[in-house]
Each structure stands twice: as C-alpha cells, then as structure tokens.
Amino acid sequence: MDFGPAALAVLREEGSPLHWTVIQDLALRRGYLDPFTQPGIRPKLLAALQQLARDGLVDKQPKGVYSLPDPT
C-alpha cells in the first residue's frame, strides 16, 4: 500500500486524531507499510501526510497530530 492510503486507512480505523508516529507504528503493525520493500518510511509518510493536508483529506493539528476532517 502507498503511504497516503496507509495513513488514511489508519486514521479511519482509529477514528480519532493521532500523532504521526502512532500512524506510522500502526501502519507498520497492520502490514500497510513494509520497511523491507519501502525504504525511507518516516520521510515518505510525513510527506504523504503533508500532501493529504494540502489536499484537504486530513487536518493537521499542532505537534504533529493528524485527523480526518469533520464530516459536517
């Protein structure tokens, strides 16, 4: 799975704001990301989260926390 979809999947499954390190940990534990076939997980995940925020698919909160936008 690519980095953006992996981050979105984790945020949807957890249903609450998460720090990027937690998103990374859960994506690795759930097998969405593989450090053996996808080198540079940290910078690529951070870049994907920043792009998702620019695209309006996630909200960036202070201190590296990301959440899904409020559906209202």
PDB file of N, CA, C and O in Angstrom, chain B, residues numbered from 101:
ATOM      1  N   MET B 101       0.856  -1.168   0.000  1.00  0.00           N
ATOM      2  CA  MET B 101       0.000   0.000   0.000  1.00  0.00           C
ATOM      3  C   MET B 101       0.903   1.232   0.000  1.00  0.00           C
ATOM      4  O   MET B 101       1.975   1.231   0.605  1.00  0.00           O
ATOM      5  N   ASP B 102       0.464   2.257  -0.671  1.00  0.00           N
ATOM      6  CA  ASP B 102       1.230   3.505  -0.702  1.00  0.00           C
ATOM      7  C   ASP B 102       1.058   4.256   0.627  1.00  0.00           C
ATOM      8  O   ASP B 102       0.201   3.897   1.435  1.00  0.00           O
ATOM      9  N   PHE B 103       1.859   5.281   0.848  1.00  0.00           N
ATOM     10  CA  PHE B 103       1.911   5.960   2.138  1.00  0.00           C
ATOM     11  C   PHE B 103       0.636   6.736   2.461  1.00  0.00           C
ATOM     12  O   PHE B 103       0.142   6.658   3.586  1.00  0.00           O
ATOM     13  N   GLY B 104       0.100   7.474   1.506  1.00  0.00           N
ATOM     14  CA  GLY B 104      -1.133   8.233   1.747  1.00  0.00           C
ATOM     15  C   GLY B 104      -2.309   7.342   2.086  1.00  0.00           C
ATOM     16  O   GLY B 104      -2.968   7.566   3.102  1.00  0.00           O
ATOM     17  N   PRO B 105      -2.600   6.328   1.264  1.00  0.00           N
ATOM     18  CA  PRO B 105      -3.693   5.424   1.593  1.00  0.00           C
ATOM     19  C   PRO B 105      -3.495   4.692   2.919  1.00  0.00           C
ATOM     20  O   PRO B 105      -4.463   4.427   3.631  1.00  0.00           O
ATOM     21  N   ALA B 106      -2.262   4.369   3.249  1.00  0.00           N
ATOM     22  CA  ALA B 106      -1.991   3.705   4.527  1.00  0.00           C
ATOM     23  C   ALA B 106      -2.346   4.627   5.692  1.00  0.00           C
ATOM     24  O   ALA B 106      -2.980   4.199   6.657  1.00  0.00           O
ATOM     25  N   ALA B 107      -1.937   5.888   5.599  1.00  0.00           N
ATOM     26  CA  ALA B 107      -2.253   6.850   6.665  1.00  0.00           C
ATOM     27  C   ALA B 107      -3.751   7.055   6.792  1.00  0.00           C
ATOM     28  O   ALA B 107      -4.280   7.099   7.902  1.00  0.00           O
ATOM     29  N   LEU B 108      -4.438   7.182   5.665  1.00  0.00           N
ATOM     30  CA  LEU B 108      -5.888   7.355   5.698  1.00  0.00           C
ATOM     31  C   LEU B 108      -6.578   6.134   6.299  1.00  0.00           C
ATOM     32  O   LEU B 108      -7.527   6.275   7.070  1.00  0.00           O
ATOM     33  N   ALA B 109      -6.112   4.950   5.953  1.00  0.00           N
ATOM     34  CA  ALA B 109      -6.707   3.722   6.492  1.00  0.00           C
ATOM     35  C   ALA B 109      -6.570   3.687   8.007  1.00  0.00           C
ATOM     36  O   ALA B 109      -7.528   3.356   8.704  1.00  0.00           O
ATOM     37  N   VAL B 110      -5.398   4.022   8.524  1.00  0.00           N
ATOM     38  CA  VAL B 110      -5.188   4.012   9.975  1.00  0.00           C
ATOM     39  C   VAL B 110      -6.092   5.044  10.648  1.00  0.00           C
ATOM     40  O   VAL B 110      -6.728   4.741  11.658  1.00  0.00           O
ATOM     41  N   LEU B 111      -6.155   6.251  10.105  1.00  0.00           N
ATOM     42  CA  LEU B 111      -6.996   7.289  10.707  1.00  0.00           C
ATOM     43  C   LEU B 111      -8.471   6.897  10.686  1.00  0.00           C
ATOM     44  O   LEU B 111      -9.191   7.158  11.650  1.00  0.00           O
ATOM     45  N   ARG B 112      -8.925   6.281   9.612  1.00  0.00           N
ATOM     46  CA  ARG B 112     -10.327   5.832   9.538  1.00  0.00           C
ATOM     47  C   ARG B 112     -10.603   4.738  10.561  1.00  0.00           C
ATOM     48  O   ARG B 112     -11.627   4.757  11.244  1.00  0.00           O
ATOM     49  N   GLU B 113      -9.688   3.794  10.657  1.00  0.00           N
ATOM     50  CA  GLU B 113      -9.886   2.676  11.578  1.00  0.00           C
ATOM     51  C   GLU B 113      -9.879   3.127  13.036  1.00  0.00           C
ATOM     52  O   GLU B 113     -10.661   2.625  13.843  1.00  0.00           O
ATOM     53  N   GLU B 114      -9.006   4.064  13.377  1.00  0.00           N
ATOM     54  CA  GLU B 114      -8.898   4.503  14.764  1.00  0.00           C
ATOM     55  C   GLU B 114      -9.982   5.521  15.126  1.00  0.00           C
ATOM     56  O   GLU B 114     -10.435   5.560  16.270  1.00  0.00           O
ATOM     57  N   GLY B 115     -10.397   6.341  14.166  1.00  0.00           N
ATOM     58  CA  GLY B 115     -11.493   7.273  14.403  1.00  0.00           C
ATOM     59  C   GLY B 115     -11.177   8.428  15.344  1.00  0.00           C
ATOM     60  O   GLY B 115     -12.093   9.075  15.854  1.00  0.00           O
ATOM     61  N   SER B 116      -9.906   8.695  15.581  1.00  0.00           N
ATOM     62  CA  SER B 116      -9.528   9.810  16.442  1.00  0.00           C
ATOM     63  C   SER B 116      -8.211  10.391  15.948  1.00  0.00           C
ATOM     64  O   SER B 116      -7.479   9.729  15.212  1.00  0.00           O
ATOM     65  N   PRO B 117      -7.902  11.632  16.349  1.00  0.00           N
ATOM     66  CA  PRO B 117      -6.630  12.240  15.953  1.00  0.00           C
ATOM     67  C   PRO B 117      -5.449  11.427  16.480  1.00  0.00           C
ATOM     68  O   PRO B 117      -5.487  10.905  17.594  1.00  0.00           O
ATOM     69  N   LEU B 118      -4.400  11.329  15.660  1.00  0.00           N
ATOM     70  CA  LEU B 118      -3.214  10.560  16.032  1.00  0.00           C
ATOM     71  C   LEU B 118      -1.953  11.323  15.669  1.00  0.00           C
ATOM     72  O   LEU B 118      -1.910  12.041  14.670  1.00  0.00           O
ATOM     73  N   HIS B 119      -0.928  11.160  16.494  1.00  0.00           N
ATOM     74  CA  HIS B 119       0.381  11.697  16.177  1.00  0.00           C
ATOM     75  C   HIS B 119       0.952  10.879  15.018  1.00  0.00           C
ATOM     76  O   HIS B 119       0.650   9.693  14.879  1.00  0.00           O
ATOM     77  N   TRP B 120       1.767  11.510  14.200  1.00  0.00           N
ATOM     78  CA  TRP B 120       2.283  10.804  13.017  1.00  0.00           C
ATOM     79  C   TRP B 120       3.068   9.560  13.398  1.00  0.00           C
ATOM     80  O   TRP B 120       3.087   8.594  12.636  1.00  0.00           O
ATOM     81  N   THR B 121       3.721   9.559  14.567  1.00  0.00           N
ATOM     82  CA  THR B 121       4.485   8.366  14.974  1.00  0.00           C
ATOM     83  C   THR B 121       3.559   7.202  15.262  1.00  0.00           C
ATOM     84  O   THR B 121       3.922   6.051  15.020  1.00  0.00           O
ATOM     85  N   VAL B 122       2.369   7.479  15.774  1.00  0.00           N
ATOM     86  CA  VAL B 122       1.379   6.428  16.033  1.00  0.00           C
ATOM     87  C   VAL B 122       0.820   5.919  14.709  1.00  0.00           C
ATOM     88  O   VAL B 122       0.619   4.717  14.532  1.00  0.00           O
ATOM     89  N   ILE B 123       0.571   6.842  13.779  1.00  0.00           N
ATOM     90  CA  ILE B 123       0.101   6.433  12.450  1.00  0.00           C
ATOM     91  C   ILE B 123       1.130   5.509  11.812  1.00  0.00           C
ATOM     92  O   ILE B 123       0.777   4.470  11.254  1.00  0.00           O
ATOM     93  N   GLN B 124       2.396   5.886  11.896  1.00  0.00           N
ATOM     94  CA  GLN B 124       3.467   5.058  11.332  1.00  0.00           C
ATOM     95  C   GLN B 124       3.511   3.693  12.000  1.00  0.00           C
ATOM     96  O   GLN B 124       3.583   2.672  11.317  1.00  0.00           O
ATOM     97  N   ASP B 125       3.468   3.664  13.323  1.00  0.00           N
ATOM     98  CA  ASP B 125       3.538   2.405  14.060  1.00  0.00           C
ATOM     99  C   ASP B 125       2.376   1.484  13.693  1.00  0.00           C
ATOM    100  O   ASP B 125       2.581   0.298  13.434  1.00  0.00           O
ATOM    101  N   LEU B 126       1.168   2.021  13.669  1.00  0.00           N
ATOM    102  CA  LEU B 126       0.001   1.196  13.349  1.00  0.00           C
ATOM    103  C   LEU B 126       0.034   0.720  11.899  1.00  0.00           C
ATOM    104  O   LEU B 126      -0.343  -0.417  11.611  1.00  0.00           O
ATOM    105  N   ALA B 127       0.479   1.576  10.990  1.00  0.00           N
ATOM    106  CA  ALA B 127       0.567   1.170   9.581  1.00  0.00           C
ATOM    107  C   ALA B 127       1.574   0.036   9.411  1.00  0.00           C
ATOM    108  O   ALA B 127       1.352  -0.875   8.614  1.00  0.00           O
ATOM    109  N   LEU B 128       2.668   0.086  10.148  1.00  0.00           N
ATOM    110  CA  LEU B 128       3.663  -0.990  10.091  1.00  0.00           C
ATOM    111  C   LEU B 128       3.112  -2.267  10.722  1.00  0.00           C
ATOM    112  O   LEU B 128       3.246  -3.350  10.152  1.00  0.00           O
ATOM    113  N   ARG B 129       2.496  -2.143  11.888  1.00  0.00           N
ATOM    114  CA  ARG B 129       1.957  -3.319  12.592  1.00  0.00           C
ATOM    115  C   ARG B 129       0.858  -4.012  11.788  1.00  0.00           C
ATOM    116  O   ARG B 129       0.740  -5.237  11.814  1.00  0.00           O
ATOM    117  N   ARG B 130       0.066  -3.231  11.084  1.00  0.00           N
ATOM    118  CA  ARG B 130      -1.050  -3.788  10.322  1.00  0.00           C
ATOM    119  C   ARG B 130      -0.646  -4.248   8.925  1.00  0.00           C
ATOM    120  O   ARG B 130      -1.467  -4.771   8.171  1.00  0.00           O
ATOM    121  N   GLY B 131       0.617  -4.049   8.591  1.00  0.00           N
ATOM    122  CA  GLY B 131       1.113  -4.520   7.315  1.00  0.00           C
ATOM    123  C   GLY B 131       0.812  -3.618   6.140  1.00  0.00           C
ATOM    124  O   GLY B 131       0.986  -4.023   4.991  1.00  0.00           O
ATOM    125  N   TYR B 132       0.358  -2.383   6.408  1.00  0.00           N
ATOM    126  CA  TYR B 132       0.090  -1.444   5.319  1.00  0.00           C
ATOM    127  C   TYR B 132       1.390  -0.923   4.716  1.00  0.00           C
ATOM    128  O   TYR B 132       1.461  -0.625   3.524  1.00  0.00           O
ATOM    129  N   LEU B 133       2.405  -0.820   5.551  1.00  0.00           N
ATOM    130  CA  LEU B 133       3.727  -0.390   5.104  1.00  0.00           C
ATOM    131  C   LEU B 133       4.737  -1.472   5.461  1.00  0.00           C
ATOM    132  O   LEU B 133       4.613  -2.139   6.488  1.00  0.00           O
ATOM    133  N   ASP B 134       5.738  -1.638   4.600  1.00  0.00           N
ATOM    134  CA  ASP B 134       6.752  -2.670   4.804  1.00  0.00           C
ATOM    135  C   ASP B 134       8.137  -2.040   4.703  1.00  0.00           C
ATOM    136  O   ASP B 134       8.534  -1.602   3.624  1.00  0.00           O
ATOM    137  N   PRO B 135       8.878  -1.987   5.812  1.00  0.00           N
ATOM    138  CA  PRO B 135      10.193  -1.346   5.777  1.00  0.00           C
ATOM    139  C   PRO B 135      11.203  -2.080   4.902  1.00  0.00           C
ATOM    140  O   PRO B 135      12.235  -1.513   4.545  1.00  0.00           O
ATOM    141  N   PHE B 136      10.923  -3.317   4.557  1.00  0.00           N
ATOM    142  CA  PHE B 136      11.858  -4.078   3.721  1.00  0.00           C
ATOM    143  C   PHE B 136      11.671  -3.781   2.231  1.00  0.00           C
ATOM    144  O   PHE B 136      12.619  -3.884   1.453  1.00  0.00           O
ATOM    145  N   THR B 137      10.474  -3.419   1.843  1.00  0.00           N
ATOM    146  CA  THR B 137      10.221  -3.118   0.430  1.00  0.00           C
ATOM    147  C   THR B 137       9.978  -1.621   0.179  1.00  0.00           C
ATOM    148  O   THR B 137       9.964  -1.182  -0.971  1.00  0.00           O
ATOM    149  N   GLN B 138       9.788  -0.842   1.250  1.00  0.00           N
ATOM    150  CA  GLN B 138       9.538   0.591   1.130  1.00  0.00           C
ATOM    151  C   GLN B 138      10.545   1.349   2.004  1.00  0.00           C
ATOM    152  O   GLN B 138      10.219   1.728   3.129  1.00  0.00           O
ATOM    153  N   PRO B 139      11.745   1.569   1.505  1.00  0.00           N
ATOM    154  CA  PRO B 139      12.741   2.281   2.321  1.00  0.00           C
ATOM    155  C   PRO B 139      12.330   3.730   2.563  1.00  0.00           C
ATOM    156  O   PRO B 139      11.570   4.313   1.789  1.00  0.00           O
ATOM    157  N   GLY B 140      12.843   4.295   3.644  1.00  0.00           N
ATOM    158  CA  GLY B 140      12.561   5.696   3.950  1.00  0.00           C
ATOM    159  C   GLY B 140      11.147   5.932   4.415  1.00  0.00           C
ATOM    160  O   GLY B 140      10.509   6.897   3.994  1.00  0.00           O
ATOM    161  N   ILE B 141      10.646   5.071   5.273  1.00  0.00           N
ATOM    162  CA  ILE B 141       9.243   5.164   5.704  1.00  0.00           C
ATOM    163  C   ILE B 141       8.941   6.514   6.363  1.00  0.00           C
ATOM    164  O   ILE B 141       7.946   7.157   6.027  1.00  0.00           O
ATOM    165  N   ARG B 142       9.782   6.937   7.283  1.00  0.00           N
ATOM    166  CA  ARG B 142       9.487   8.175   8.023  1.00  0.00           C
ATOM    167  C   ARG B 142       9.334   9.379   7.101  1.00  0.00           C
ATOM    168  O   ARG B 142       8.282  10.018   7.128  1.00  0.00           O
ATOM    169  N   PRO B 143      10.328   9.722   6.287  1.00  0.00           N
ATOM    170  CA  PRO B 143      10.164  10.927   5.454  1.00  0.00           C
ATOM    171  C   PRO B 143       9.046  10.791   4.426  1.00  0.00           C
ATOM    172  O   PRO B 143       8.372  11.772   4.113  1.00  0.00           O
ATOM    173  N   LYS B 144       8.847   9.608   3.908  1.00  0.00           N
ATOM    174  CA  LYS B 144       7.792   9.437   2.903  1.00  0.00           C
ATOM    175  C   LYS B 144       6.402   9.512   3.528  1.00  0.00           C
ATOM    176  O   LYS B 144       5.476  10.044   2.916  1.00  0.00           O
ATOM    177  N   LEU B 145       6.248   8.980   4.746  1.00  0.00           N
ATOM    178  CA  LEU B 145       4.960   9.088   5.428  1.00  0.00           C
ATOM    179  C   LEU B 145       4.676  10.539   5.783  1.00  0.00           C
ATOM    180  O   LEU B 145       3.553  11.010   5.602  1.00  0.00           O
ATOM    181  N   LEU B 146       5.672  11.251   6.284  1.00  0.00           N
ATOM    182  CA  LEU B 146       5.482  12.666   6.612  1.00  0.00           C
ATOM    183  C   LEU B 146       5.123  13.480   5.371  1.00  0.00           C
ATOM    184  O   LEU B 146       4.252  14.349   5.427  1.00  0.00           O
ATOM    185  N   ALA B 147       5.787  13.204   4.261  1.00  0.00           N
ATOM    186  CA  ALA B 147       5.477  13.903   3.010  1.00  0.00           C
ATOM    187  C   ALA B 147       4.052  13.587   2.562  1.00  0.00           C
ATOM    188  O   ALA B 147       3.336  14.472   2.093  1.00  0.00           O
ATOM    189  N   ALA B 148       3.643  12.335   2.703  1.00  0.00           N
ATOM    190  CA  ALA B 148       2.285  11.943   2.311  1.00  0.00           C
ATOM    191  C   ALA B 148       1.251  12.629   3.195  1.00  0.00           C
ATOM    192  O   ALA B 148       0.223  13.089   2.698  1.00  0.00           O
ATOM    193  N   LEU B 149       1.508  12.705   4.503  1.00  0.00           N
ATOM    194  CA  LEU B 149       0.574  13.382   5.406  1.00  0.00           C
ATOM    195  C   LEU B 149       0.482  14.867   5.081  1.00  0.00           C
ATOM    196  O   LEU B 149      -0.607  15.440   5.119  1.00  0.00           O
ATOM    197  N   GLN B 150       1.599  15.491   4.766  1.00  0.00           N
ATOM    198  CA  GLN B 150       1.582  16.910   4.396  1.00  0.00           C
ATOM    199  C   GLN B 150       0.779  17.122   3.109  1.00  0.00           C
ATOM    200  O   GLN B 150       0.029  18.091   2.995  1.00  0.00           O
ATOM    201  N   GLN B 151       0.939  16.219   2.149  1.00  0.00           N
ATOM    202  CA  GLN B 151       0.179  16.335   0.902  1.00  0.00           C
ATOM    203  C   GLN B 151      -1.306  16.112   1.152  1.00  0.00           C
ATOM    204  O   GLN B 151      -2.142  16.818   0.587  1.00  0.00           O
ATOM    205  N   LEU B 152      -1.640  15.143   1.989  1.00  0.00           N
ATOM    206  CA  LEU B 152      -3.042  14.900   2.338  1.00  0.00           C
ATOM    207  C   LEU B 152      -3.649  16.128   3.005  1.00  0.00           C
ATOM    208  O   LEU B 152      -4.811  16.453   2.763  1.00  0.00           O
ATOM    209  N   ALA B 153      -2.872  16.812   3.845  1.00  0.00           N
ATOM    210  CA  ALA B 153      -3.358  18.032   4.500  1.00  0.00           C
ATOM    211  C   ALA B 153      -3.577  19.141   3.474  1.00  0.00           C
ATOM    212  O   ALA B 153      -4.578  19.854   3.536  1.00  0.00           O
ATOM    213  N   ARG B 154      -2.642  19.291   2.527  1.00  0.00           N
ATOM    214  CA  ARG B 154      -2.805  20.310   1.465  1.00  0.00           C
ATOM    215  C   ARG B 154      -4.032  20.017   0.606  1.00  0.00           C
ATOM    216  O   ARG B 154      -4.713  20.933   0.147  1.00  0.00           O
ATOM    217  N   ASP B 155      -4.305  18.730   0.395  1.00  0.00           N
ATOM    218  CA  ASP B 155      -5.449  18.325  -0.425  1.00  0.00           C
ATOM    219  C   ASP B 155      -6.768  18.350   0.346  1.00  0.00           C
ATOM    220  O   ASP B 155      -7.829  18.120  -0.234  1.00  0.00           O
ATOM    221  N   GLY B 156      -6.708  18.624   1.642  1.00  0.00           N
ATOM    222  CA  GLY B 156      -7.920  18.687   2.461  1.00  0.00           C
ATOM    223  C   GLY B 156      -8.446  17.333   2.904  1.00  0.00           C
ATOM    224  O   GLY B 156      -9.573  17.238   3.389  1.00  0.00           O
ATOM    225  N   LEU B 157      -7.649  16.284   2.745  1.00  0.00           N
ATOM    226  CA  LEU B 157      -8.117  14.950   3.130  1.00  0.00           C
ATOM    227  C   LEU B 157      -7.846  14.631   4.590  1.00  0.00           C
ATOM    228  O   LEU B 157      -8.469  13.732   5.156  1.00  0.00           O
ATOM    229  N   VAL B 158      -6.915  15.366   5.211  1.00  0.00           N
ATOM    230  CA  VAL B 158      -6.678  15.276   6.648  1.00  0.00           C
ATOM    231  C   VAL B 158      -6.472  16.683   7.183  1.00  0.00           C
ATOM    232  O   VAL B 158      -6.126  17.602   6.440  1.00  0.00           O
ATOM    233  N   ASP B 159      -6.691  16.835   8.481  1.00  0.00           N
ATOM    234  CA  ASP B 159      -6.428  18.096   9.158  1.00  0.00           C
ATOM    235  C   ASP B 159      -5.163  17.938   9.979  1.00  0.00           C
ATOM    236  O   ASP B 159      -5.013  16.968  10.721  1.00  0.00           O
ATOM    237  N   LYS B 160      -4.249  18.898   9.846  1.00  0.00           N
ATOM    238  CA  LYS B 160      -3.035  18.885  10.664  1.00  0.00           C
ATOM    239  C   LYS B 160      -3.284  19.750  11.880  1.00  0.00           C
ATOM    240  O   LYS B 160      -3.652  20.920  11.775  1.00  0.00           O
ATOM    241  N   GLN B 161      -3.075  19.151  13.027  1.00  0.00           N
ATOM    242  CA  GLN B 161      -3.223  19.857  14.286  1.00  0.00           C
ATOM    243  C   GLN B 161      -1.830  20.117  14.849  1.00  0.00           C
ATOM    244  O   GLN B 161      -0.846  19.615  14.306  1.00  0.00           O
ATOM    245  N   PRO B 162      -1.730  20.889  15.922  1.00  0.00           N
ATOM    246  CA  PRO B 162      -0.407  21.170  16.495  1.00  0.00           C
ATOM    247  C   PRO B 162       0.345  19.909  16.906  1.00  0.00           C
ATOM    248  O   PRO B 162      -0.253  18.873  17.197  1.00  0.00           O
ATOM    249  N   LYS B 163       1.660  20.024  16.921  1.00  0.00           N
ATOM    250  CA  LYS B 163       2.547  18.977  17.439  1.00  0.00           C
ATOM    251  C   LYS B 163       2.510  17.670  16.653  1.00  0.00           C
ATOM    252  O   LYS B 163       2.664  16.602  17.246  1.00  0.00           O
ATOM    253  N   GLY B 164       2.309  17.723  15.336  1.00  0.00           N
ATOM    254  CA  GLY B 164       2.393  16.530  14.503  1.00  0.00           C
ATOM    255  C   GLY B 164       1.211  15.590  14.583  1.00  0.00           C
ATOM    256  O   GLY B 164       1.327  14.405  14.271  1.00  0.00           O
ATOM    257  N   VAL B 165       0.064  16.121  15.005  1.00  0.00           N
ATOM    258  CA  VAL B 165      -1.147  15.303  15.111  1.00  0.00           C
ATOM    259  C   VAL B 165      -1.998  15.527  13.872  1.00  0.00           C
ATOM    260  O   VAL B 165      -2.153  16.651  13.394  1.00  0.00           O
ATOM    261  N   TYR B 166      -2.543  14.432  13.367  1.00  0.00           N
ATOM    262  CA  TYR B 166      -3.393  14.490  12.178  1.00  0.00           C
ATOM    263  C   TYR B 166      -4.735  13.833  12.485  1.00  0.00           C
ATOM    264  O   TYR B 166      -4.825  12.916  13.301  1.00  0.00           O
ATOM    265  N   SER B 167      -5.783  14.327  11.807  1.00  0.00           N
ATOM    266  CA  SER B 167      -7.114  13.752  11.968  1.00  0.00           C
ATOM    267  C   SER B 167      -7.855  13.853  10.644  1.00  0.00           C
ATOM    268  O   SER B 167      -7.459  14.590   9.741  1.00  0.00           O
ATOM    269  N   LEU B 168      -8.925  13.105  10.554  1.00  0.00           N
ATOM    270  CA  LEU B 168      -9.800  13.225   9.390  1.00  0.00           C
ATOM    271  C   LEU B 168     -10.636  14.479   9.561  1.00  0.00           C
ATOM    272  O   LEU B 168     -10.973  14.842  10.688  1.00  0.00           O
ATOM    273  N   PRO B 169     -10.978  15.150   8.467  1.00  0.00           N
ATOM    274  CA  PRO B 169     -11.814  16.358   8.583  1.00  0.00           C
ATOM    275  C   PRO B 169     -13.171  16.020   9.177  1.00  0.00           C
ATOM    276  O   PRO B 169     -13.683  14.913   9.016  1.00  0.00           O
ATOM    277  N   ASP B 170     -13.734  16.987   9.859  1.00  0.00           N
ATOM    278  CA  ASP B 170     -15.072  16.837  10.427  1.00  0.00           C
ATOM    279  C   ASP B 170     -16.072  16.709   9.283  1.00  0.00           C
ATOM    280  O   ASP B 170     -16.094  17.565   8.398  1.00  0.00           O
ATOM    281  N   PRO B 171     -16.900  15.662   9.275  1.00  0.00           N
ATOM    282  CA  PRO B 171     -17.798  15.432   8.138  1.00  0.00           C
ATOM    283  C   PRO B 171     -18.976  16.390   8.030  1.00  0.00           C
ATOM    284  O   PRO B 171     -19.779  16.257   7.107  1.00  0.00           O
ATOM    285  N   THR B 172     -19.108  17.351   8.940  1.00  0.00           N
ATOM    286  CA  THR B 172     -20.267  18.247   8.893  1.00  0.00           C
ATOM    287  C   THR B 172     -20.203  19.247   7.800  1.00  0.00           C
ATOM    288  O   THR B 172     -21.116  20.059   7.651  1.00  0.00           O
TER     289      THR B 172
END
